Amino acid sequence: MAKTGALDLASGLGGKIDKKEVLSAVEQYEKYHVCGDQEERKANCTDMVNKYYDLATSFYEFGWGESFHFAHRWKGESLRESIKRHEHFFALQLSLKPGTKADFMKMPFADNSFDAIYAIEATCHAPDAVGCYKEIYRVLKPGQCFAADEWCLTDSFDPMNKDHQRIKAEIEIGDGLSDIRTTKQCLEALKLAGFEVVWEKDLAVDSPLPWYLPLDTSNFSLSSFRSTAVGRFITKNMVQVLEFLGLAPEGSQRVSSFLEKAADGLVEGGRSTCRIADR
Ligand SMILES: C[S@@+](CC[C@H](N)C(=O)[O-])C[C@H]1O[C@@H](n2cnc3c(N)ncnc32)[C@H](O)[C@@H]1O
């Protein structure tokens, strides 16, 4: 798990966005969540998600590593080990070899071209699950498998509960999501796209350690120090200094803030009855 330094965080912040335009990109990104509704986010999903990853990627690389996903965790296992095990699990299910990446809503590939497809915490960004799964179904050879790790709202989510609504909104703005689908919606979308669901499991249910542990402020770990409460406090203040000195672009602290919000939302959601679980 590559750990980048403070200057990499500062210089990478904004990705492909011109440094002078970072603040304006932050404002436009926040507007999708603060002023816009789900439909507006879905209609502008590519722009919203691209802006999110341009703004957030250097934070992910600094605080988490090169794999941007969670994993259910065994006792005695480090975060890095759990993430690698999770990836190996997918690779093993599908006998994967190095493959290729493309926009999953519109792939530049012929029908029936792939022996296997996987997505780890990525298709949650799709504005339309059926459309995304249909596209995956189209390029898969008949009878071959698609394996995915989705972010889902479990049955415990109550759409009328104000706290649940707030937690969901915090995760959406902090993780570049136009909406978070329920498990039922994802499973139905897979079937509507033509798939037969051969295996599905809420991996959070029997995980000995919670998936959100690395973000939990009551947890301390030297091996994933930067995602602990102290690590996050240091990062937040460091970003403030870097932005003040002009080493990080204007708007950097605002990115840091919505990522903090996401981390808190994920932990609160994971802890509460409104569990947002990996499936
Ligand atoms: C949380 S990250 C997970 C990335 C990777 N699977 C991993 O585990 O490191 C979500 C990823 O989804 C990708 N993504 C979002 N929208 C996409 C789209 N329309 N087509 C392809 N990838 C997309 C983002 O670029 C990002 O890399």
The ligand as a Gaussian input file, in Angstrom:
#p B3LYP/6-31G(d) Opt

LIG

0 1
 C      -14.149000       3.629000      -4.583000
 S      -13.266000       3.558000      -6.094000
 C      -12.842000       1.865000      -6.230000
 C      -11.731000       1.700000      -7.228000
 C      -11.119000       0.313000      -7.347000
 N      -12.118000      -0.688000      -7.620000
 C      -10.365000       0.002000      -6.108000
 O      -10.813000      -0.876000      -5.399000
 O       -9.337000       0.637000      -5.851000
 C      -14.530000       3.745000      -7.305000
 C      -13.997000       3.779000      -8.715000
 O      -15.096000       3.797000      -9.619000
 C      -14.656000       4.476000     -10.770000
 N      -15.811000       4.905000     -11.560000
 C      -16.770000       5.799000     -11.251000
 N      -17.625000       5.958000     -12.272000
 C      -17.196000       5.138000     -13.266000
 C      -17.666000       4.830000     -14.583000
 N      -18.735000       5.424000     -15.094000
 N      -17.010000       3.884000     -15.290000
 C      -15.921000       3.265000     -14.797000
 N      -15.416000       3.516000     -13.555000
 C      -16.051000       4.442000     -12.817000
 C      -13.858000       5.638000     -10.209000
 O      -12.986000       6.157000     -11.178000
 C      -13.125000       4.979000      -9.069000
 O      -11.864000       4.545000      -9.483000

